[in-house]
Amino acid sequence: MSAKLQTLLIEDEELARNLLRSYLKDHPDIEIIGECENGFDGVKAINEKKPDLVFLDIQMPKITGFEMIELLDHKPQIIFTTAYDQYALKAFELNAVDYLLKPFSKERMMTAIEKVVHHIQHEETNLDKLEELSNFRPGEAYIDRVVVKDRHKIHIITVDKIRYIESLDDYVMIYTTDGRHMKQKTMKYFETYLDPKNFIRIHRSYIVQVDNIAEIQQYEKEAYVVILKDKDKTRLKVSKTGYKKIKEVLHF
């Protein structure tokens, strides 16, 4: 490899950043171009500096390393630093990206860098694996918030504010108590990672928060709509499968 890897360190703990820096300072393929202490600064630095490689902590203030991935315009090679081996092992089973389980040795880190160099030299990409990683939140079975990028703003939406979600081809529209937000994510993702006790996929086009359902009406034989509790009394179609799910959750 002719040029050095432009490398960014994103880690909220100063001692951990110092360790990374000391391990990397003499590496012939690495040039450190910046350091960040939180996820928001990390997103800005990645999109502006466009590094080749990022060492990224998972647990940080404000947003996690996994949530950061969804906000990136520039997608670098990423080596995660994590204390959550049970999630990392699942995520990295194909070794598309690597992780460093804290505390890690210099030798372990060098192995991770070798994998990144191999990816770059063979023009391989880890974007699909990064998308899978963004689904994971350490210690939690279901997500408790959704991160949405809107031009120059980043919105963090707690799931209790979500009224319903509508499918729009490769995007979804998330309707909340405060407005609506578009996100490039699949309905399958939200069906999987929202708690099914609180959210039901009532139709291929809709996922609804259970507490937001005011009424269920039959308008034809085996055809139903739900009416929501908002001021507009929004009406959404319910499929046969969706109606069964509603009955299971609401016990009627």
N, C-alpha and C positions, 0 to 999 in steps of 0.2 A: 504494500500500500504506500503510495507516494506521499500523500498529504496526511497530516495528523488529524485525528478525530477531534472536532470541535466539541468540547464536553461541558455540560452544565450540571451543577450539583444542586439538588432541591431537597432540603433536609432541615427540619425545624430545630434540631438539637445541635448546638455549637460543637460539642465534643465529637459527635458523629461526623459533622462536616470536616473537622480537623483531621479525623482519622482517614476519611476518604482522600483529603488533600495530600496527606503524608504518603499514602499508598500510591497515589497517582503521579506525584511530582516528577519522578524519574522514568515514567513509562515512555518508551520511544514513540508510541502511536497516539498519545493523549496530549491535548492542550486544553486546559481549563479556561473557559471564557466567561464564567460567571457563577455566582452562588445565590440561592434564594432560600428564605426561611419559611415561606408559606405557599399554599397552592395558587392563590391569586397572582402573586408576584411571579410564580413559576410559569403560569400560562402566558403572561405578558412577555417574559424573557424568552420562552421557547418560540412564540410567534414572531418576535422581533429579531432575535439572534439566529434563529434557525439552526440549532446545533445538530451535529450528527448523532450524538449520544447524550443521554440524560440518566444520571443516577437519581432515582425518585423514591422518596420515602412514601409509605402508604398512609400512616396516621399522622396528620398535620392539622394545625388550626384552620378553621373556616371550611375548607373542602379537602377531601382525601385525595391521595394520588390517583385512585381509580376514577374519581369524579373529574379530575383534571383532564384525563384522556379525552373525554367527550367535548372539551372546550378548545381543543387544539386545532389550529389551521394547518400548522406544520407538524408532521408526524415523524419524530426521530426514532432511532433505536433506543429502547428503554431497558435499563436494568433496575429492577425494584429492590429496595432495601426494606426488609420486613421482619417483624417478630411473629408473623402468623403463618407458620409453615403448613398448616393443614389446608389453607386456601391457596397458597403459592404452589404447593405440589399438584393440586388439581389443575390449576391454571397453566402451569408450565409443562404439562406431561409430554408435549411435543417439542419442547425446548426451542420454540420460535423466539422467545425472549428469555431472559434469565432472571434469577432473584438471588439476593444475598440475605441469608438468614442471620439476623443479629444474635450474638456477636460473630463476625466473620473474620477470616484470616486474609492476609495479603494474597496468599496463594489461591484461595477460593475466588477472590476478586479477579485475579489475572485470568483464571479459567473463563469467567464470565465475559471479560473483554475479548478473549480469543473467539468466543462464539459470535460476538457482535461483528468483529472483523471478518469472520467467515461469511456472515450474512451479507455484509456490504460488498465484499469481493465477488460474491456469486449473485449479486443483484437480487437478493431475496428480500422480502418484506415481512414485517410482523404486524401489519395493520389488522388483519382478521383476528389474530390472537389478542391484540390490544382491545378490540371491541368486546371479546369475551371477558377479558379481565375487568372491563368497566362494569360488568354485571355483579362483580363480587364486592361485598362490604364485610370487612372482618368482624366476626362475632355475631352477625345478623343473618337470619334466614330470609327476611324480606326488607326491601328498601323502606326508608322512612322519609326520604326527600328526593326530589328530582331537580337536577341542575339544567337550566336552559340558558343558552346564549342568544341575546337579541341585539344585534349590531355591536355596540360598544358596552352593553350592559350584561351583567350576569345575574340571573334570577335563581334563587334557591327556594324551591316550593316544597313545603312540608306536605306529606300525602293527605293529612287531614283537611287541607284546603282544596283538594281536588274534588270537583263535583262529578265530572265524567270525562271520558276520553273518546275522541272520534278518530277513526281511521281515515287517512288521506293518502292513499297509495303508499309511497315510501316514507311518509311522515305521519305524525299524529297531531291533532289539536287537543291541547289539554285545557279544559274549562275549569277555572278555579273560582273561589269566592271573590277574587280581586280582578278577574278578567280572563283572558285566554292567551295561550302561548303555543307556538308551533315548535315541534322537535323532530329531528330525524331519528326515529326509533320505530320499531315494529310493535304491533298490538300483542304479538306473542311475547315480546319482552315484558310488557306491563302485566300481561296475564300470568306470567311466571313469577315476577318479582314483587307484585303487590299482594298483600295478605288476602287470600280468598274469603276470609271471614268478613272482610270489609269492602272488597271490590269484586263485582261479578261481571263477567263478559256475557252480556245479555243478547248480543248479536255480533256477527262478524265485524260490524262497524262500530260497536259501542262497548265500553267498559264503564260501569256506573258504581259510584260509592253507595253502599247499601243504605246508610243513614240519610242519603239525599233522595231516596225514593218516597214520594208522598202517596202514590196510588198506582194500582195496576188495573188496566181496563181491557176488557175483551171487546173487539170491534168486529170480528168475524169468527167463524168456527175455527178454533185453535189458533187464532191470531190475536196478539196482545200488544199493548203499548204500556210503557211506564210513564208516569207523570212525575216530574221532579218538583222539589220544594222551592225552586227559585221563583222570583217574582213573575217571570214569563210563563211559568208552569210548562216548561219544556217537555215535549212528548218524544219518546224514542221507541223505535220498533223493537220488539222482542222476538227472537227466534224460538222454535220449539225446544231446542237444547237450552237456550237461555232461560226459558220459562221454568224448565226443570231445575236449573241451578238456583233460581230465585226461590222456588218452593223449598229446596233443600236448606238454604241459608235462613230463610224466614220461618220455616217450620209451619207451613200451612198445606 
